[in-house]
């Protein structure tokens, strides 16, 4: 790096304020910058298998999970697939192209965190933020306070079920996500947590969806501020990857004879 060169992050390099917008609700904010997801994967040690001009493809270090983004096919978007293991069936999740990257990242970031001792609850984060629940004969649904986003568990028959989520505005459906019933529940809960988060997300000028159902706040952001936020996310990715590796190492290490077992982990707040 040259003496006066600065880390420019993912944004523009000129040190002049750039107009951005804080958009809410986040489920109608549009797709966003793919690097919000991919740079986290890269910093966590995932292998970039993408080809120039082709779809984005990342494999986990142990090759048990593959994450892809394909803008060239219909309907296109994100796919996340897990291979079967001794304790987990194969699973698959898809997120269409306009699914906000912050919501996709809620799902993919959870791949790097250790599972908690207590059972995940997909509906709890939604209910905490005022989503209304509805039980039908073949499904259980939660709807956002504005009525524009839905999470549903649908079961046609025993052994035939899936998770579905989506959002729409006055122009029609904006995005949808589908997850197999074998998808690890802590990942589904992480997705619902990110979806229900009331915090706005930021979009640059020209990337704000044309909708009367969103609220925007104009902000001026310097490139070095963007870089700092992005670098903080990369640092968090490295810390999460280190923490997961350390957890796995301690779990696999045999316990010395006569040693006391580990105390049960407390509930994370």
Buried (B, 14 or more C-beta within 10 A) or exposed (E): EEEEEEEBBBBEEEEEEBEBBBBBBBBBBBBBBBBBBBBBBBBBBBBEBBEEEEBBBBBBEEEBBBBBBBEEEEEBBBBBBBBEEEEEEEBBBBBBBBBBBBBBBBBBBBBBBBEEEEEBEBBEBBBEBEBEEEEEEEBBBBBBEBEBBBBBBBBEEEEEBBBBBBBBBEEEEBBBBBBBBBBBBBBBBBBBBBBBBEEBBBBBEEBBBEBEBBEBEEEEBBBBBBBEBBBEBBEBBBEBBEEBBEEEEEEEEEEEEEEEEEEEEEEEE
